Amino acid sequence: MGFDLATVGEMSGAIFMGAGTSMSMIWFLLAVLVCLYTLWSGYKHEHDAYKKLKK
């Protein structure tokens, strides 16, 4: 899967093997879901901590 660095100028085409397919959108949506989950869990933790502190 490697390539010779001496011929790097001759490379053409997509470096990402999934370019032009639906895989790019799938990975993008997966990354969005992970970010949303992280934001939601952080919000929930902070909200619970704030409620606990207020008691």
Buried (B, 14 or more C-beta within 10 A) or exposed (E): EEEEEEEEEEEEEEEEEEEEEEEEEEEEEEEEEEEEEEEEEEEEEEEEEEEEEEE
